Amino acid sequence: MHRIEPARLKPGVSVDALRDVPENLTRQSGEVIRGRALIFWDPAILPGTRFARKLDAIDTDQITPAAHCVSESLDTLDDKWKAGSFRYLMPDFRARVHRGENFIIAGDRFAIGSSREMSPAGLKGVAEEVGLEMVVVCGNNMGDIFRRNSFNLGLHVVQSPDAVADARDGDEFSFDPYSRQLRNETQDRTYQPVPLSAKEEEIRSTGGIFVVGRREFKKSVVTSPSVDWPDASDAHRMTTTEQIIWAHRVDKDLKPADLKPGATLRVYADLLPASDGTAPFSIHTFNQITGGNTIDPRQAAIANDHFVFTGVDADDKQTAIGREFARLHDIRKPYYATPGDGIFHFYFPEQGLVMPGQFIPGADSHSRAYGAYGAVGIGVGSTTLGFGWATGYIYFTLARQRRVVFRGRLQPWVGGKDIVLELLRRWGAKQSQGMSVELVDADRQLPIAYRNTIANMMAEAEALNGVFAPDAVTYDWYRGKGVTALPYPPISPGAGAIFEIDETIDLSEVYPMIAKPFSPGNAFPAEEVAREHLRFDKALIGSCTNGRSWCGPCFGQGPDSLKPGQRAITSFNRNWQNRMGLGGEGYLASPAVVAASAILGFMAPPSALGLTWDKDVFGV
């Protein structure tokens, strides 16, 4: 059975040979950064007038398009990342930064979506090409993975809604890296950004994740990991997420009262999975911290499911980086998945590497899918993952808690995709506000496949994670796979747990849905959409939301990516602008709706075929 293991030294390596780094880290002061505003205006909100607004919800697909996420070698990691920065959203971005516009100004929910470490690394690199430092200034609810990645890499990120609202083209700005004070020099206004946790501030101000990793590496090697569950009285006041995080805490002197939103703590990981897309930078981080040949990577797993089957030489070079790393450290199946084995958000659970009660930080944003199995799955990006491979744990910042209870009779043809699209539709522009979401199947009618889709798309909901506490459905699924011994005791949210938002979804009011471009939350009942007779060029089933094929078409890679003007109906999880291919339009639906649409030739639910729902024939 897969368990957390202590560090394993390479043959011939002793603990005494490991580098010692002083515990006391010197705070970096740095000179005040100066530059001009580079503003992303919303083209739909009265451009050129005093009512114009900054652009909200700029996702990482727009910051670094998929075709520019490739790394052909560890020596040239960021070449394409820099070239691709805002390639389509602002084609002259690089030139503008080079002429001194190094303060990016954007609206709320900046850098949501994919865990592309290429995005902060590329932005930072564009400024450094001409001896500048970049500062990102945005509003509320910044993408959590991008935010964490930025601290790790030393990219300055500032959340200040007032500064964003005030900014105008050409404004001169200054930023003090020591105090994090931001000034609009042109308007003579000073702003104090949203504060960081003490540990976030330490990582940011003392040199980033490489420095922190080198400092903690030796102690992490000699310390045996342990998982210690809260007693009944403490668990009574904790959500499922909080209990798992508490049990996996590294620092055992913490008190339950320390477990509150905004607190950052070190947490042991049960599994640290990467894809071929995220592995190269994780490998680079691991090598920088450990020296590369002192220990085996801890809790590591790698799957080849993103840049495969494309026939592109650069993609082959990218997958070769992870393949060589696996060979060097003897990482074998099921911990190393070759092209064709499947997408790792299905493959690793099917291989018995994902279990209830586990903490699984994955480099991919859709690692939230592991919440379907009663685990805390989060997306963390590549540098955090590489840090985890080196130390066995990561730094984790607790979020506020909310609960969604699913009740009522599940309607014909309704699956997990329909449920989560309806949830995202209801949440609207604010989505989950970065919270941890307790997902409750009150009537035990959602199979694991449905739960996987719902938990997976907590990434699109902009939640830190979503988790179904293990129940009879969970345990039946494991028994069906011949797994009867699980590593951790049963857990469920405590009766005294506090949820900032508590809501109920009546499943009898949820029907087959279709999400139109360019947001998963832009969803409508499929019967309504059917009246529009929307035709399409492709119908695609798969992705980590509703299948186990490969990831390429979902993010515009390979021969099935959309061409300009093409339209597709898919069972994928994201339909942002240019996501499935430059100039293409993606619509999201369940596999049943996609299949029915493929037969009909226009977008519609299975009921449009005259089919009657039969659970034994069509159910999961």
C-alpha positions in Angstrom: 0.0 0.0 0.0 1.2 3.5 -0.8 2.3 5.4 2.3 4.4 8.4 3.3 8.0 7.3 3.4 11.1 8.9 5.1 13.8 10.3 2.9 16.1 7.8 1.1 19.7 8.8 0.7 21.5 7.8 -2.5 24.1 5.1 -2.2 27.3 6.5 -0.8 25.7 9.7 0.5 25.7 10.4 4.3 23.7 12.9 6.3 27.0 14.6 7.2 27.6 15.3 3.6 24.4 17.2 3.1 24.9 21.0 3.0 24.2 23.1 6.1 22.5 26.4 5.5 22.2 28.8 8.5 18.7 29.0 10.0 18.8 32.8 10.3 17.9 34.2 6.9 18.7 37.8 6.1 15.7 39.8 5.1 16.3 41.4 1.6 15.6 45.1 1.6 16.2 45.9 -2.1 16.0 49.3 -3.8 12.7 50.9 -4.5 11.4 49.8 -7.8 10.2 52.5 -10.2 8.3 52.4 -13.5 5.2 53.2 -15.4 1.8 51.5 -15.5 0.9 48.9 -18.1 -2.9 48.6 -17.8 -5.1 45.9 -19.1 -8.4 47.6 -19.8 -11.7 45.8 -20.3 -12.5 46.4 -24.0 -16.2 45.9 -23.2 -16.5 48.6 -20.5 -16.7 52.0 -22.1 -13.0 52.2 -23.3 -11.5 55.7 -23.4 -14.0 57.2 -20.9 -13.8 57.9 -17.2 -16.1 54.9 -16.7 -13.7 52.4 -18.2 -12.7 49.5 -16.0 -9.6 47.3 -15.7 -9.9 43.8 -17.1 -11.0 41.1 -14.6 -10.4 37.3 -14.7 -7.3 37.3 -16.8 -6.4 33.6 -16.8 -3.0 32.0 -17.1 -3.9 30.7 -20.5 -3.9 34.3 -21.6 -0.7 35.1 -19.7 1.2 32.1 -21.2 -0.6 30.3 -24.1 -0.1 26.6 -24.1 2.1 26.5 -27.1 4.6 28.6 -25.2 4.6 26.4 -22.1 7.2 24.0 -23.6 10.7 23.5 -22.1 13.1 21.8 -24.4 15.8 21.5 -21.8 16.6 22.4 -18.2 19.1 24.9 -19.5 16.6 26.9 -21.5 13.5 26.7 -19.3 12.2 30.2 -19.7 13.0 31.1 -23.3 9.5 30.3 -24.7 7.8 31.5 -21.5 9.1 35.0 -22.0 8.4 35.0 -25.7 4.8 33.9 -25.1 3.9 36.3 -22.3 0.4 37.8 -23.2 1.1 36.8 -26.8 -2.5 37.2 -27.9 -4.0 39.4 -25.2 -1.4 42.1 -25.7 1.0 41.4 -28.6 3.3 44.3 -27.8 3.6 43.4 -24.1 7.3 42.6 -24.2 8.2 45.8 -26.1 6.2 47.9 -23.6 7.9 46.3 -20.6 11.3 46.9 -22.2 10.5 50.6 -22.6 9.7 51.0 -18.9 6.1 49.9 -18.4 6.9 47.3 -15.7 3.9 47.8 -13.3 1.2 45.5 -14.6 -2.3 46.8 -13.6 -5.2 44.4 -13.8 -8.6 43.9 -12.2 -10.0 41.2 -9.8 -9.3 37.5 -10.1 -6.0 37.9 -11.9 -4.1 34.8 -13.0 -6.9 32.3 -12.3 -6.8 28.8 -13.8 -3.9 26.6 -14.8 -0.9 26.1 -12.5 1.5 27.5 -15.0 4.7 28.4 -13.2 5.7 29.5 -16.7 3.5 32.6 -16.2 5.2 34.3 -13.2 8.6 33.0 -14.4 8.1 34.4 -17.9 6.8 37.8 -16.7 9.7 38.2 -14.3 12.1 37.2 -17.1 10.7 39.7 -19.6 11.6 42.6 -17.2 15.0 41.1 -16.2 16.0 41.0 -19.9 16.5 44.8 -19.7 17.5 45.1 -16.1 14.1 45.9 -14.7 12.0 44.3 -11.9 8.3 43.7 -12.6 5.5 44.4 -10.1 2.0 43.0 -10.7 -0.8 45.1 -9.1 -4.3 43.6 -9.1 -7.6 43.6 -7.2 -9.3 40.9 -5.1 -9.1 37.2 -5.3 -5.9 36.6 -7.2 -5.3 33.1 -8.5 -4.0 31.2 -5.5 -1.4 29.1 -7.4 0.0 32.1 -9.4 0.2 34.0 -6.1 2.2 31.2 -4.4 4.4 30.7 -7.4 5.2 34.4 -7.5 6.5 34.4 -3.9 8.5 31.3 -4.6 10.2 32.9 -7.6 10.6 36.5 -6.4 8.0 38.1 -8.6 6.4 41.1 -6.8 2.6 40.7 -6.6 0.5 43.3 -4.9 -3.3 43.1 -4.2 -4.7 46.6 -3.9 -8.2 47.3 -5.4 -7.8 51.0 -4.7 -4.5 51.3 -6.6 -6.1 49.4 -9.5 -9.2 51.7 -9.6 -7.1 54.8 -9.5 -4.5 53.9 -12.1 -4.4 55.6 -15.4 -2.2 55.1 -18.5 1.2 56.7 -18.1 1.1 56.9 -14.3 4.4 56.6 -12.6 4.6 54.1 -9.8 7.1 53.0 -7.1 7.2 50.0 -4.9 9.3 49.4 -1.8 10.1 45.6 -1.7 10.9 45.9 2.1 7.7 47.4 3.3 5.5 46.4 0.2 4.3 50.0 0.1 3.0 51.0 -3.3 2.8 54.6 -4.5 1.2 56.2 -7.6 3.7 59.0 -7.9 1.7 60.8 -10.6 -1.4 61.0 -8.4 0.6 61.3 -5.1 -1.3 58.4 -3.5 0.1 55.7 -1.3 -1.4 52.2 -0.9 -0.7 49.4 1.7 -1.5 46.1 -0.1 -3.4 43.1 1.3 -1.1 41.7 3.9 0.7 38.4 3.7 0.9 35.6 6.3 4.2 35.6 8.3 5.5 32.6 6.4 4.5 34.0 3.0 6.4 37.2 3.9 9.4 35.1 5.0 9.5 33.2 1.7 9.1 36.3 -0.3 11.6 38.5 1.5 14.4 36.0 2.1 15.0 34.9 -1.5 12.2 32.5 -2.5 11.6 28.8 -2.4 15.1 27.7 -3.4 16.7 29.5 -0.5 14.0 28.2 2.0 14.4 24.7 0.6 18.2 24.6 1.0 17.8 25.9 4.6 15.3 23.1 5.5 16.6 20.3 3.4 19.0 18.6 5.8 16.6 18.6 8.8 13.8 17.2 6.6 16.0 14.3 5.6 16.7 13.3 9.2 13.1 13.8 10.4 10.7 10.9 10.0 7.3 12.0 8.8 4.2 11.2 10.9 0.5 11.7 10.6 -1.3 12.4 13.8 -5.1 12.7 13.7 -7.0 15.2 16.0 -8.7 13.7 19.0 -12.5 13.7 19.1 -13.0 17.0 20.9 -10.7 18.9 18.4 -12.1 17.1 15.4 -15.6 18.2 16.5 -14.7 21.8 15.5 -12.9 21.0 12.2 -14.0 20.5 8.6 -12.8 17.5 6.6 -10.1 19.7 5.0 -8.9 21.0 8.4 -8.7 17.6 10.0 -6.5 16.3 7.1 -4.3 19.3 7.2 -4.0 19.1 11.0 -3.1 15.4 10.9 -0.3 16.1 8.3 1.2 19.1 10.0 5.0 19.0 10.3 5.3 21.1 13.4 3.6 19.1 16.1 3.8 22.0 18.7 1.0 23.8 16.9 -2.3 24.1 18.7 -5.8 23.6 17.2 -6.4 27.3 17.7 -3.6 28.0 15.2 -5.7 26.3 12.5 -7.4 29.4 11.1 -7.8 31.1 7.7 -4.7 32.8 6.5 -2.3 30.7 8.6 0.6 29.1 6.7 2.0 25.8 8.0 4.2 23.0 6.8 2.2 19.9 5.7 3.5 16.4 4.8 2.3 15.2 1.4 1.1 11.6 0.7 1.7 12.1 -3.1 3.3 14.8 -5.1 2.3 14.3 -8.8 3.4 16.2 -11.8 2.6 16.0 -15.5 5.1 16.1 -18.4 4.1 19.8 -18.7 4.9 20.7 -15.1 7.7 18.2 -14.3 10.7 20.1 -15.9 10.5 23.1 -13.5 9.8 20.8 -10.6 13.0 18.8 -11.5 14.9 22.0 -11.7 13.7 23.1 -8.3 14.5 19.7 -6.7 18.0 19.8 -8.2 18.6 23.3 -6.9 17.6 22.4 -3.4 19.1 18.9 -3.1 22.1 19.1 -5.4 20.3 16.5 -7.6 22.0 13.3 -6.5 21.7 13.1 -2.7 18.2 11.7 -2.2 15.4 10.0 -4.1 12.6 12.5 -4.9 10.0 12.0 -2.1 6.4 10.9 -2.8 7.0 11.7 -6.5 4.8 10.6 -9.4 4.9 11.8 -13.0 2.4 11.2 -15.8 2.9 11.9 -19.5 -0.5 13.2 -20.6 -0.2 16.8 -21.8 2.5 17.2 -24.5 2.1 13.8 -26.1 0.7 12.5 -29.4 1.4 15.9 -31.0 4.2 14.9 -33.4 6.0 18.1 -32.4 9.8 17.7 -31.8 9.8 20.3 -29.0 7.1 18.4 -27.1 9.1 15.2 -27.4 12.1 17.0 -25.9 9.9 18.2 -23.0 8.6 14.7 -22.1 12.2 13.4 -22.4 13.1 15.6 -19.3 10.7 13.8 -17.1 11.6 10.4 -18.6 15.3 10.9 -17.9 14.5 12.0 -14.3 12.4 8.9 -13.8 15.2 6.7 -15.1 17.8 8.4 -13.0 15.8 8.0 -9.8 14.2 4.6 -10.7 10.6 5.9 -10.7 8.5 3.1 -12.2 4.9 2.3 -12.8 2.5 3.1 -11.3 4.4 6.2 -10.1 5.6 6.9 -13.7 2.8 6.8 -16.3 3.8 6.6 -20.0 1.9 8.1 -22.9 -1.4 6.3 -23.3 -1.7 5.1 -19.7 -4.2 7.8 -19.1 -4.7 11.2 -17.5 -3.2 11.2 -14.1 -6.3 12.5 -12.2 -7.9 9.2 -13.1 -4.8 7.0 -13.5 -3.2 7.6 -10.0 -6.5 6.9 -8.1 -7.1 3.7 -10.2 -3.6 2.6 -9.4 -4.3 2.8 -5.6 -2.0 5.9 -5.0 -4.9 8.1 -3.9 -6.7 7.3 -0.7 -9.2 8.9 1.8 -7.5 11.2 4.3 -4.5 12.0 2.2 -3.0 15.4 1.4 -2.0 15.6 -2.3 -0.5 18.8 -3.6 -0.2 18.4 -7.4 1.6 20.6 -9.8 -1.5 20.7 -12.0 -4.5 22.9 -11.0 -6.9 20.0 -11.5 -5.3 18.0 -8.7 -8.3 19.2 -6.8 -10.0 16.1 -8.4 -8.6 13.9 -5.6 -11.2 15.4 -3.3 -13.6 12.9 -4.9 -11.8 10.2 -3.0 -11.9 11.9 0.4 -8.4 13.5 0.0 -7.4 17.1 0.1 -6.1 17.7 -3.4 -4.8 21.1 -4.4 -2.9 22.7 -7.2 0.5 24.2 -6.3 2.7 24.7 -9.3 6.1 23.3 -10.1 8.4 25.0 -7.7 6.3 24.1 -4.7 6.2 20.5 -6.0 9.9 20.4 -6.4 10.3 21.7 -2.9 8.0 18.9 -1.7 10.1 16.3 -3.6 13.1 17.6 -1.7 11.6 17.9 1.8 8.5 15.7 1.9 6.2 18.6 2.7 5.0 21.9 1.4 4.0 25.2 2.8 0.2 25.5 2.8 -2.0 28.5 3.6 -5.4 27.7 5.0 -8.5 29.2 3.4 -11.9 30.1 4.7 -14.4 27.2 4.7 -17.7 26.9 2.9 -20.1 24.0 2.4 -22.3 22.8 -0.4 -24.9 20.2 0.3 -26.4 18.2 -2.6 -30.0 17.0 -1.9 -33.0 16.0 -3.9 -33.6 13.4 -6.5 -31.0 13.3 -9.4 -32.8 14.0 -12.7 -32.6 11.9 -15.8 -29.4 12.4 -17.9 -27.8 14.6 -15.2 -24.2 13.9 -14.4 -21.4 15.4 -12.4 -20.6 17.9 -15.2 -24.2 19.3 -15.2 -24.1 19.7 -11.4 -20.9 21.6 -11.3 -21.8 23.8 -14.3 -25.0 24.7 -12.5 -23.0 25.4 -9.3 -20.6 27.7 -11.2 -23.6 29.4 -12.9 -25.1 30.2 -9.5 -21.8 31.4 -8.0 -21.3 33.9 -10.9 -18.4 36.2 -11.2 -17.2 35.8 -7.6 -17.1 32.0 -7.8 -15.9 30.4 -4.5 -13.7 33.4 -3.4 -10.8 31.1 -2.9 -12.4 29.0 -0.1 -12.0 25.4 0.7 -15.3 23.7 -0.2 -16.9 20.8 1.8 -19.0 18.9 -0.8 -21.8 16.8 0.8 -23.7 14.1 -1.1 -26.5 14.0 1.4 -28.5 11.2 -0.3 -25.5 9.1 -1.4 -26.4 9.1 -5.0 -23.3 10.6 -6.7 -20.9 7.9 -8.0 -17.2 8.5 -7.8 -17.0 9.5 -11.5 -19.5 12.3 -10.8 -17.6 13.4 -7.7 -14.4 13.4 -9.6 -15.8 15.9 -12.1 -17.2 18.1 -9.4 -14.1 18.2 -7.3 -11.9 18.6 -10.4 -13.8 21.7 -11.5 -13.3 23.4 -8.1 -10.3 24.7 -10.1 -12.7 26.6 -12.4 -14.7 27.5 -9.3 -11.5 29.2 -8.0 -11.7 27.2 -4.8 -8.5 26.1 -2.9 -10.0 22.6 -2.9 -13.2 20.7 -2.8 -13.6 17.5 -0.8 -16.3 14.8 -0.4 -15.7 13.3 3.1 -15.4 9.5 2.6 -18.7 7.7 2.9 -20.4 4.5 1.8 -20.0 5.4 -1.9 -16.3 6.0 -1.4 -15.7 2.7 0.4 -17.8 0.7 -2.0 -15.6 2.1 -4.9 -12.4 0.9 -3.1 -13.9 -2.5 -2.3 -14.9 -2.9 -5.9 -11.2 -2.5 -6.8 -10.2 -5.0 -4.2 -8.9 -2.5 -1.7 -10.1 -3.2 1.8 -7.3 -1.9 3.9 -6.9 1.9 3.9 -4.1 3.9 5.5 -6.2 6.4 7.5 -9.2 6.2 9.8 -12.7 7.3 8.6 -13.2 11.1 8.8 -16.1 13.4 8.4 -16.7 17.1 9.1 -17.2 17.8 12.8 -20.6 18.8 14.0 -19.1 22.0 15.4 -17.2 23.0 12.3 -17.7 26.5 11.1 -18.5 27.3 7.5 -18.5 30.9 6.4 -21.0 30.1 3.7 -23.5 27.2 3.9 -25.7 26.4 0.9 -27.8 23.6 -0.5 -28.3 22.6 -4.1 -31.6 20.8 -4.9 -30.6 18.3 -7.5 -34.2 17.9 -8.6 -33.8 21.4 -10.1 -30.6 20.6 -12.0 -30.9 19.6 -15.7 -28.4 18.8 -18.5 -26.4 22.0 -19.1 -24.2 23.5 -21.7 -21.7 26.3 -21.0 -21.1 28.8 -23.7 -17.9 30.7 -24.4 -15.9 32.0 -22.7 -16.6 30.8 -19.1 -17.6 27.5 -17.5 -20.0 29.6 -15.4 -21.8 30.9 -18.6 -24.0 27.8 -18.5 -27.6 27.3 -19.6 -30.1 24.4 -19.7 -29.2 22.2 -22.7 -32.9 22.2 -23.8 -32.7 26.0 -24.1 -29.5 25.8 -26.1 -31.1 23.2 -28.4 -33.6 25.7 -29.6 -30.7 27.7 -31.1 -29.6 24.8 -33.2 -26.0 25.6 -32.6 -23.8 23.6 -35.0 -20.2 22.7 -34.5 -17.1 21.3 -36.2 -16.0 18.8 -33.5 -17.5 16.9 -30.6 -14.9 15.7 -28.1 -15.2 13.5 -25.1 -12.4 13.0 -22.6 -10.0 15.2 -20.5 -9.5 14.9 -16.8 -13.1 15.9 -16.2 -15.0 13.2 -18.0 -12.6 10.5 -19.2 -9.1 9.2 -19.2 -7.7 9.9 -22.7 -5.1 12.7 -23.1 -5.1 16.4 -22.3 -4.0 17.9 -25.7 -7.3 19.0 -27.2 -8.5 20.6 -23.9 -5.7 23.2 -24.0 -5.2 23.5 -27.7 -2.5 21.1 -28.5 -2.2 18.4 -31.1 -4.2 17.7 -34.3 -7.6 18.0 -32.6 -7.0 21.6 -31.4 -9.4 24.1 -32.8 -8.6 26.3 -35.8 -9.7 29.9 -36.1 -13.5 30.1 -36.5 -14.1 26.5 -35.5 -16.5 25.5 -32.7 -16.5 22.4 -30.5 -18.8 20.9 -27.9 -16.7 19.0 -25.4 -16.7 17.3 -22.0 -13.7 19.4 -21.0 -13.4 21.7 -18.0 -12.3 25.1 -19.5 -13.6 27.1 -22.4 -11.8 30.3 -22.0 -10.8 32.4 -25.0 -8.2 30.6 -27.2 -8.1 27.7 -24.7 -8.9 24.9 -27.2 -7.0 26.6 -30.0 -6.4 30.1 -31.2 -9.6 31.6 -32.5 -11.8 28.6 -31.7 -14.9 28.5 -29.5 -15.4 25.8 -26.9 -18.7 24.7 -25.3 -18.8 22.5 -22.2 -21.2 19.7 -21.4 -21.5 16.2 -20.0 -20.4 13.2 -22.1 -24.1 12.3 -22.6 -24.9 15.8 -24.0 -21.8 15.7 -26.2 -22.7 12.3 -27.6 -26.3 13.3 -28.3 -25.1 16.5 -30.0 -22.8 14.5 -32.2 -25.7 12.3 -33.4 -28.0 15.2 -33.9 -25.5 17.6 -35.5 -26.4 20.5 -33.2 -26.0 21.0 -29.5 -28.8 19.3 -27.5 -29.4 16.9 -24.6 -30.2 13.2 -25.1 -33.9 13.9 -24.6 -33.9 15.5 -28.1 -33.1 12.0 -29.5 -36.4 10.7 -28.0 -34.4 8.5 -25.6 -35.9 7.6 -22.3 -33.6 7.5 -19.3 -32.8 4.1 -18.1 -30.3 4.0 -15.2 -29.3 0.4 -15.8 -28.4 1.2 -19.5 -27.1 4.7 -19.3 -26.0 5.2 -15.7 -22.5 5.1 -14.3 
